Amino acid sequence: MSTKEKIQEEVDVLEQETFQHEIVLHNDDVNTFDHVIDSLVDVCEHTFEQAEQCATLVHYKGKCTVKSGEYKDLEPRCSKLLQLGLSAELV
């Protein structure tokens, strides 16, 4: 087994052990684009461009994953989005 294969195998194992959760933002007829964009910049630490793209995807596709990572990091972010009146879920 080459060194490259061994390293890739170790990375694959580490990725499997770290279960990733996601915050999914859903479309609604209540919030403005500006509110959604500002919320994503503030809560999810998106750039303006990222937030704008996510807001557009949510509008046209109905939902979009806006943040992924560990549960302990995402749970307070999802709660904050909900407090701001957005439709979000942690999966």
N, C-alpha and C positions, 0 to 999 in steps of 0.2 A: 504494500500500500504506500503510495507516495505521500509526501508531507502535505501537499495541497488537498488530497482526498481526505486525509486524517483531520485537517483543520476544518474542512467543509462539513465533515461528519459531526464534529464537536459543535459547530455553529448550528447545525440542524437540530441537534439534541437540545441545545439551549433555547432555541426558538420554540420548540415544542413544550418545554417546561414553563415558559412565560406565557400564560394564557392571556390574550389580549381582549379587552372589552372595548365597546364603542359607544359613543353618544350619537344617537340618530335623531336628527331634527326633522320634524314633520311640518308639512304645509298647513297653513290655516288662513282664514279670511279676515283675521283681526290685525295682525302686526304689519307694520310698514317695512319696506326694504331697509330703510335707514335704521329702524329699531333693531332689526335682525342683524344687520351688519355691525352696528355699534356693540351689540351684545356679544357677538362672536369675537370681535376684537378684544373686548374687555375680559370676557370669561374664558375663552378658549385660546387667547393669545394669538389669534390669527393676524396676519397682515390685512390691510384694507382689501387688497386684491383677492386674497384667499376667502375672506368673509363675503365679498361680493359674488365670487364664483359659487360658494356654497348656497347663498341666498337664491341665486338664479337657478341652481340645480333643484333646490327644494321647491321653488315655484313651479318649475316645468315637469319635474319627475315625481313630486309628491313627498320626497324625503331624501336625506343625504347624511352620510356619516361625517360628522364635523370634528371628531376627536377620537383617537384610539389610544389605549394604554392600560395601565393597571387600574383595577377597580377603586383602590383607595385614593387615587388621584382624580378619577373621573366622577366619582359620586358627588363630591361637593360642587363640582362644575355643573353637573346636570341639575342639581338642586337649585343652583343660582339661575340657570336658564329658565327653569320652571317658575321661579319667583319673579322673573322678569316678564312672565306671561307667554313664553314660547312653549311650543309643544315638542318636548324632547323625551327620549327614553334611553336608559342605559341597558345595553345588551351585551 
